[in-house]
Amino acid sequence: MLEIYNEHIFDLFQDPKYRSKEGLKIREQKDQGIFVEGLSVFPVQTYDEIAQYIEYGTALRTIGATNMNATSS
């Protein structure tokens, strides 16, 4: 799960305190295709596991106030 914020890509499963300010890089390789280098990968077996990861990642999104919306993301 990733977030694109201010033209940078961030891993939402990584604690914001430890994220690189430059973000992650998009790469392309013949055997993998296009991918985000360094993005977390977690195998899941059930829908409940997927829902837990989505909830966790959503909680770590960057949220900044704008003039039109106090909780814009």
N, C-alpha and C positions, 0 to 999 in steps of 0.2 A: 504494500500500500504506500503510495507516494503522494507528495503534495508539491505543486508548482506554485511558488510564492516569490514575488519580485524577480521573476525570470530565473529562479534557481530551483533545483529539484531536491527535495528532502525526503528521507525515509521516515515514515510516521511510526515505525516500530522502534526507532532509536530515540532515547531520551534527548529532549531539546538542548540540555546542558552540554551534551557531547557531540552535537551535530557540527559539521564543518560549515563555516559561514559561506564558503564557495558552493556548497551543495554537491550533489552527485553528478556524474557525467553519463551522457548517452553514448553508447558504443554500438558498433556493428561488426559482426564476425560471420564468416560464411556458414559455420556450423551452428551458431546460436541465433543468427538474425540480429535484429535490433533489440537492445536490452539496456537497462540502467545498471551501470557498474557499482557494486557494493550494496545493492538493495537487499534487504533481509528476505530470506526464504524460509517458510515454515510449512512442512507437510501437515495436512489435516485429514481426518478420517470421517468426520461427521459435520452436519450443518451447524450444530451447536458450537463446535470449535471455530468454524468460519465466523459465526456471529460474535463470538468472544473477541477474535482478532479485529474484526471491523469496529466493535465498540471501543477497544483499546486504542486503535489507530485514530479513530474519530476524536477521542478525548485529547490527543496530542496535536491536533491541527493548530496552525497559527491563526489567531483571531485578532483583528485590528479594527478599531472603530473608524467609521467614515462619517461625513456630514449627514448622509442619508440613512445610515443603518449602524446602530451602536455595536452590533455583533457581526459585522461583515467578515467573511473568511475568504 
